[in-house]
Amino acid sequence: MRLFGILLIVINLLAGAGFVYLATENWKGRQTITAAGLKHVLVLQGLPYDGPDAFSADDETPFVVPMAGGERTSTVSRKLIEKYFAETAGAPAADSTSKVQLAGQMPVPSVVAEVKRVQGLVFGELAKEALGPAEKIELYRFWLLPQAETVDVRNAYLALLSDRDATGAAKGDRAADLDALDKALKARFAAAVEKPQPADGPPAPPADDNAAAREALKKLGEWRAGPALDEVDRQTRAAHLLVHLDGDAMWQKRVAAIVGLRKYGKVIAAQALRFADMTKHVDRGIPGEQAAFVAHEAQLREAATQTADRARLQAAERLKLEEQKAAADDAVNRRRTQLAELVALYTKVKNEVDELLVRQSALEAQLFDVQREVALTLDEVYRLEQLLVEKERERSGRLP
């Protein structure tokens, strides 16, 4: 009896060990099946929208995902999410044209966590002191312009991005444009992160039911700054923001892995329809703008023709005046040449006259000396003649 009891105890222990082994294998199998199902669900539906910004240290991060049969996951391990991103999110390419490297296989526990991560990278790049206004404008053009849902929103962005104002004049200080672009991009991120507020709702319809009011209401429905209207609108805005933030292929794979293929496809399809509407809007405006352009071009052509005629007349008149000026310049040059010759002749004659005057002065001085000597000689002759007369009278006995 004692031996039989021992055998029963051994058999019970072996049976318990087998049960534990089978339960463990069953648990591992269920975990594997659950992990495979979870990855399949994540590929289709994406990560949970709200959740922690980072994984918990105990490797049990809250992760609520609806599964088959009404079941929900409660937590997830970082290893499973890392494997999911390694399989679905592409690694950054060497030839990427991204302004900031957003793509990669780094795991995040929720869509909001990814939005916040990207927001930090984007505005961290914009905050660099080495960037000038032109470089920042190009970054806003890369990240913000593809986000536009309507022609009016796109035109508003283009007006802020352009270096010229509505009149075509060059803009000076771009601080106001940069501030408006910064607010617009921050509003996009805020709409994807902030939870809907119960007080918010669709804008009230205008009192007058006309086409302009309906168009304004439609614009408000397309894009409205501030919190989303509901969770669906919030998730759609987040997916729209991430999809159109960068066109890099690896980034698109990461976005599809985060928001899910269903939401990704809907966002792409919706934006494709918006682009089609924008194209139709532009196409509808082309005939009118073309007619206005042709009329304006005809006016400009007529004005150009008249201006060209006036220019030709002015050119002909200028040519005549230039010919007259050339003839007058030739006459002036001839007169100047003649004047120079006369001046040279005058100078030569004046020099000769000066020389003659100098010689005349010398001759006059010599003549004066000769005249003086002659006068002295005459005085002596007259004196001697008087003496002679007196001598003759003395000899003849005449009285004086």
SEDODO-396495 format. One record per residue (C-alpha): residue number from 1; chain; x, y, z. Coordinates in steps of 0.2 Angstrom, whole numbers, plus 5000, padded with zeros to 4 digits. Each point is the difference from the previous one (the first is absolute). Layout:
SITE,NUM,A,X,Y,Z
...
//
This chain:
SITE,1,A,5000,5000,5000
SITE,2,A,5014,5012,5004
SITE,3,A,5008,4996,4983
SITE,4,A,4984,5002,4991
SITE,5,A,4998,5017,5008
SITE,6,A,5017,5006,4995
SITE,7,A,4997,4994,4982
SITE,8,A,4983,5010,5000
SITE,9,A,5009,5015,5007
SITE,10,A,5014,4999,4986
SITE,11,A,4986,4998,4987
SITE,12,A,4991,5015,5006
SITE,13,A,5016,5010,5000
SITE,14,A,5004,4995,4982
SITE,15,A,4982,5004,4995
SITE,16,A,5001,5017,5009
SITE,17,A,5016,5003,4991
SITE,18,A,4992,4995,4983
SITE,19,A,4986,5011,5004
SITE,20,A,5011,5015,5004
SITE,21,A,5010,4997,4984
SITE,22,A,4984,4999,4989
SITE,23,A,4993,5015,5009
SITE,24,A,5017,5010,4996
SITE,25,A,5000,4994,4982
SITE,26,A,4982,5005,4999
SITE,27,A,5003,5017,5007
SITE,28,A,5015,5003,4988
SITE,29,A,4990,4994,4986
SITE,30,A,4986,5012,5005
SITE,31,A,5013,5014,5002
SITE,32,A,5007,4996,4983
SITE,33,A,4982,5000,4992
SITE,34,A,4996,5016,5010
SITE,35,A,5016,5009,4994
SITE,36,A,4997,4994,4982
SITE,37,A,4982,5006,5001
SITE,38,A,5005,5016,5008
SITE,39,A,5012,5004,4987
SITE,40,A,4987,4997,4987
SITE,41,A,4988,5011,5008
SITE,42,A,5014,5014,5002
SITE,43,A,5004,4998,4982
SITE,44,A,4981,5004,4995
SITE,45,A,4995,5012,5015
SITE,46,A,5017,5007,5006
SITE,47,A,5005,5004,5017
SITE,48,A,4989,5006,5014
SITE,49,A,4997,5018,4998
SITE,50,A,5002,5006,5018
SITE,51,A,5012,4992,5012
SITE,52,A,5016,5004,5009
SITE,53,A,5014,5009,4991
SITE,54,A,5013,4987,5004
SITE,55,A,5001,4982,5005
SITE,56,A,4999,4995,5018
SITE,57,A,5016,4994,5009
SITE,58,A,4991,4983,5006
SITE,59,A,4997,4996,4981
SITE,60,A,4981,5000,5003
SITE,61,A,4995,5016,4991
SITE,62,A,4981,5003,4999
SITE,63,A,4994,4996,4982
SITE,64,A,4982,4998,4997
SITE,65,A,4996,4992,4983
SITE,66,A,4983,4992,4995
SITE,67,A,5002,4982,4995
SITE,68,A,4989,4987,4993
SITE,69,A,4985,4994,5010
SITE,70,A,4999,5016,5009
SITE,71,A,5016,4997,5010
SITE,72,A,5012,5015,5003
SITE,73,A,5019,5000,5004
SITE,74,A,5004,5009,5016
SITE,75,A,5019,5001,4999
SITE,76,A,5014,4996,4988
SITE,77,A,5019,4997,5002
SITE,78,A,5012,5011,4991
SITE,79,A,5008,4985,4992
SITE,80,A,4984,4996,4990
SITE,81,A,4998,5018,4994
SITE,82,A,5019,5001,4996
SITE,83,A,4997,4985,4989
SITE,84,A,4985,5007,4992
SITE,85,A,5009,5016,4995
SITE,86,A,5015,4990,4994
SITE,87,A,4988,4990,4988
SITE,88,A,4989,5014,4994
SITE,89,A,5009,5017,5002
SITE,90,A,5015,5002,4987
SITE,91,A,5017,5006,5005
SITE,92,A,5005,5017,4995
SITE,93,A,5007,5000,4982
SITE,94,A,5017,5008,4996
SITE,95,A,4993,5010,4986
SITE,96,A,4985,5007,5010
SITE,97,A,4995,5018,4995
SITE,98,A,4992,5003,5017
SITE,99,A,5004,5017,5009
SITE,100,A,5001,4990,5017
SITE,101,A,5002,4982,5001
SITE,102,A,4983,4994,5007
SITE,103,A,5000,4983,4993
SITE,104,A,5007,4985,5010
SITE,105,A,4996,4984,5010
SITE,106,A,5000,5009,5017
SITE,107,A,4984,4993,5009
SITE,108,A,4986,5011,5008
SITE,109,A,4986,4995,5010
SITE,110,A,4986,5011,4992
SITE,111,A,4996,5011,4986
SITE,112,A,5000,5015,5011
SITE,113,A,5018,4995,5006
SITE,114,A,5005,5000,4982
SITE,115,A,4992,5017,4996
SITE,116,A,5009,5007,5015
SITE,117,A,5017,4992,4995
SITE,118,A,4998,5008,4983
SITE,119,A,4995,5016,5007
SITE,120,A,5016,5001,5010
SITE,121,A,5011,4996,4985
SITE,122,A,4991,5013,4988
SITE,123,A,5000,5014,5012
SITE,124,A,5017,4996,5007
SITE,125,A,5006,5002,4982
SITE,126,A,4991,5016,4998
SITE,127,A,5007,5007,5016
SITE,128,A,5018,4999,4994
SITE,129,A,5009,5017,5001
SITE,130,A,5010,4996,4985
SITE,131,A,4984,5000,4989
SITE,132,A,4996,5017,4991
SITE,133,A,4983,5005,4995
SITE,134,A,5002,4993,4982
SITE,135,A,5005,4983,5007
SITE,136,A,4985,5000,5012
SITE,137,A,4988,5004,4986
SITE,138,A,5006,4985,4990
SITE,139,A,4997,4989,5015
SITE,140,A,4983,5006,5002
SITE,141,A,4997,4998,4982
SITE,142,A,5005,4982,5001
SITE,143,A,4990,4996,5016
SITE,144,A,4985,5011,4999
SITE,145,A,4995,5002,4982
SITE,146,A,4995,4982,4996
SITE,147,A,4989,5001,5015
SITE,148,A,4987,5012,4991
SITE,149,A,4983,4992,4998
SITE,150,A,4993,5014,4989
SITE,151,A,5005,5012,4987
SITE,152,A,4997,5015,5011
SITE,153,A,5011,4992,5014
SITE,154,A,5014,4996,4988
SITE,155,A,4999,5018,4993
SITE,156,A,5001,5007,5017
SITE,157,A,5015,4989,5004
SITE,158,A,5008,5005,4983
SITE,159,A,4997,5019,5004
SITE,160,A,5010,4998,5016
SITE,161,A,5013,4990,4992
SITE,162,A,5003,5012,4985
SITE,163,A,5013,5013,5001
SITE,164,A,4989,5012,4991
SITE,165,A,4983,5008,5006
SITE,166,A,4984,5001,4990
SITE,167,A,5006,5015,4990
SITE,168,A,5016,4991,4995
SITE,169,A,5011,5010,5010
SITE,170,A,5014,4992,5009
SITE,171,A,4997,4997,5019
SITE,172,A,5012,5007,5012
SITE,173,A,4999,4993,5018
SITE,174,A,4993,4982,5000
SITE,175,A,4997,4999,5019
SITE,176,A,4981,5002,4998
SITE,177,A,5000,4986,4987
SITE,178,A,5011,4989,5010
SITE,179,A,4989,5003,5016
SITE,180,A,4984,4995,4990
SITE,181,A,5008,4985,4992
SITE,182,A,5006,4994,5017
SITE,183,A,4982,5002,5008
SITE,184,A,4992,4991,4985
SITE,185,A,5012,4985,5002
SITE,186,A,4998,5000,5019
SITE,187,A,4981,5000,4997
SITE,188,A,5002,4984,4990
SITE,189,A,5009,4991,5013
SITE,190,A,4989,5007,5014
SITE,191,A,4985,4994,4991
SITE,192,A,5007,4982,4999
SITE,193,A,5005,5000,5019
SITE,194,A,4987,5009,5009
SITE,195,A,4984,4991,5005
SITE,196,A,4983,5005,4994
SITE,197,A,4991,5012,5011
SITE,198,A,4981,4997,5003
SITE,199,A,4996,5018,4998
SITE,200,A,5008,5000,4982
SITE,201,A,4988,4997,4986
SITE,202,A,4998,5004,4981
SITE,203,A,4998,5019,4996
SITE,204,A,4983,5007,5000
SITE,205,A,4993,5002,4982
SITE,206,A,4999,5018,4994
SITE,207,A,4983,5009,5000
SITE,208,A,5000,5003,4981
SITE,209,A,5000,4984,4990
SITE,210,A,5010,5006,4985
SITE,211,A,5015,4992,4991
SITE,212,A,5013,5011,5009
SITE,213,A,4994,4995,5017
SITE,214,A,4999,4981,4995
SITE,215,A,5018,5001,4993
SITE,216,A,5006,5008,5016
SITE,217,A,4991,4987,5010
SITE,218,A,5009,4987,4989
SITE,219,A,5017,5008,5003
SITE,220,A,4997,4999,5019
SITE,221,A,4995,4982,4998
SITE,222,A,5016,4996,4991
SITE,223,A,5013,5007,5012
SITE,224,A,4997,5008,5017
SITE,225,A,5013,5005,5012
SITE,226,A,4999,4994,5018
SITE,227,A,4994,4983,5008
SITE,228,A,4992,4987,4989
SITE,229,A,4981,4998,4999
SITE,230,A,5000,4982,5006
SITE,231,A,5012,4985,5001
SITE,232,A,4998,4995,4982
SITE,233,A,5004,5018,4994
SITE,234,A,5015,5000,5012
SITE,235,A,5007,4983,4994
SITE,236,A,4997,5006,4982
SITE,237,A,5009,5016,5003
SITE,238,A,5015,4991,5008
SITE,239,A,5001,4987,4985
SITE,240,A,4998,5015,4987
SITE,241,A,5014,5009,5009
SITE,242,A,5012,4985,5001
SITE,243,A,4997,4994,4982
SITE,244,A,5003,5017,4992
SITE,245,A,5014,5006,5011
SITE,246,A,5013,4991,4989
SITE,247,A,4999,4991,4984
SITE,248,A,5015,4989,5003
SITE,249,A,4996,4981,4997
SITE,250,A,5007,4994,5016
SITE,251,A,4990,5013,5010
SITE,252,A,4984,4995,4991
SITE,253,A,5003,4982,5005
SITE,254,A,5002,5005,5018
SITE,255,A,4984,5011,5000
SITE,256,A,4991,4985,4992
SITE,257,A,5006,4989,5014
SITE,258,A,4995,5013,5014
SITE,259,A,4983,5006,4994
SITE,260,A,4995,4983,4991
SITE,261,A,4997,4996,4982
SITE,262,A,4982,5004,5001
SITE,263,A,5002,5018,5007
SITE,264,A,5015,5002,4988
SITE,265,A,4990,4995,4985
SITE,266,A,4985,5011,5005
SITE,267,A,5011,5015,5003
SITE,268,A,5009,4998,4983
SITE,269,A,4984,4998,4991
SITE,270,A,4992,5015,5008
SITE,271,A,5015,5011,4996
SITE,272,A,5000,4993,4982
SITE,273,A,4982,5006,4998
SITE,274,A,5004,5017,5008
SITE,275,A,5014,5001,4987
SITE,276,A,4988,4996,4986
SITE,277,A,4988,5013,5007
SITE,278,A,5015,5013,5000
SITE,279,A,5004,4995,4982
SITE,280,A,4982,5002,4995
SITE,281,A,4999,5017,5009
SITE,282,A,5016,5005,4991
SITE,283,A,4993,4993,4983
SITE,284,A,4984,5010,5002
SITE,285,A,5009,5016,5003
SITE,286,A,5012,4998,4985
SITE,287,A,4988,5005,4986
SITE,288,A,4995,5016,5009
SITE,289,A,5017,5004,5005
SITE,290,A,5006,4996,4982
SITE,291,A,4987,5012,4993
SITE,292,A,5005,5013,5013
SITE,293,A,5018,4997,4996
SITE,294,A,4997,5001,4981
SITE,295,A,4991,5017,5002
SITE,296,A,5013,5006,5012
SITE,297,A,5014,4994,4988
SITE,298,A,4991,5009,4985
SITE,299,A,5000,5016,5010
SITE,300,A,5018,4998,5005
SITE,301,A,5004,4996,4981
SITE,302,A,4991,5016,4994
SITE,303,A,5009,5010,5014
SITE,304,A,5016,4992,4995
SITE,305,A,4997,5004,4981
SITE,306,A,4997,5018,5004
SITE,307,A,5015,5001,5012
SITE,308,A,5010,4992,4986
SITE,309,A,4994,5013,4987
SITE,310,A,5004,5014,5012
SITE,311,A,5017,4992,5004
SITE,312,A,5003,4999,4981
SITE,313,A,4995,5018,4998
SITE,314,A,5011,5005,5014
SITE,315,A,5014,4990,4994
SITE,316,A,4999,5008,4983
SITE,317,A,4999,5017,5008
SITE,318,A,5015,4996,5011
SITE,319,A,5009,4994,4984
SITE,320,A,4997,5017,4992
SITE,321,A,5005,5009,5016
SITE,322,A,5016,4989,5001
SITE,323,A,5004,5004,4982
SITE,324,A,4998,5019,5003
SITE,325,A,5010,4998,5015
SITE,326,A,5013,4991,4991
SITE,327,A,5000,5014,4986
SITE,328,A,5001,5013,5014
SITE,329,A,5014,4991,5008
SITE,330,A,5009,4999,4984
SITE,331,A,4998,5019,4997
SITE,332,A,5005,5003,5018
SITE,333,A,5015,4989,4998
SITE,334,A,5005,5010,4983
SITE,335,A,4997,5016,5009
SITE,336,A,5011,4994,5014
SITE,337,A,5013,4995,4988
SITE,338,A,5000,5017,4991
SITE,339,A,5000,5009,5017
SITE,340,A,5015,4989,5005
SITE,341,A,5009,5005,4984
SITE,342,A,4995,5018,5002
SITE,343,A,5006,5000,5018
SITE,344,A,5016,4992,4994
SITE,345,A,5002,5013,4986
SITE,346,A,4996,5014,5013
SITE,347,A,5013,4993,5012
SITE,348,A,5013,4999,4986
SITE,349,A,4996,5018,4994
SITE,350,A,5000,5006,5018
SITE,351,A,5016,4992,5004
SITE,352,A,5008,5008,4984
SITE,353,A,4992,5017,5004
SITE,354,A,5007,4998,5017
SITE,355,A,5017,4997,4993
SITE,356,A,4999,5014,4988
SITE,357,A,4994,5012,5014
SITE,358,A,5015,4994,5010
SITE,359,A,5011,5004,4985
SITE,360,A,4991,5016,4997
SITE,361,A,5003,5005,5018
SITE,362,A,5019,4996,4998
SITE,363,A,5001,5010,4984
SITE,364,A,4990,5014,5008
SITE,365,A,5013,5000,5014
SITE,366,A,5014,5000,4988
SITE,367,A,4992,5014,4990
SITE,368,A,4997,5010,5016
SITE,369,A,5019,4998,5003
SITE,370,A,5004,5005,4983
SITE,371,A,4988,5015,5000
SITE,372,A,5008,5005,5017
SITE,373,A,5017,4999,4993
SITE,374,A,4994,5010,4984
SITE,375,A,4992,5013,5012
SITE,376,A,5016,5002,5010
SITE,377,A,5010,5001,4983
SITE,378,A,4988,5013,4994
SITE,379,A,5002,5010,5016
SITE,380,A,5019,4999,4998
SITE,381,A,4999,5005,4982
SITE,382,A,4988,5014,5004
SITE,383,A,5013,5006,5013
SITE,384,A,5015,4999,4989
SITE,385,A,4990,5009,4986
SITE,386,A,4996,5014,5013
SITE,387,A,5019,5001,5004
SITE,388,A,5004,5000,4982
SITE,389,A,4988,5014,4997
SITE,390,A,5007,5010,5014
SITE,391,A,5018,4997,4994
SITE,392,A,4995,5005,4983
SITE,393,A,4993,5016,5007
SITE,394,A,5015,5003,5010
SITE,395,A,5011,4999,4985
SITE,396,A,4989,5010,4989
SITE,397,A,4998,5014,5014
SITE,398,A,4982,4998,5001
SITE,399,A,4991,5003,5015
SITE,400,A,4990,4986,5008
//
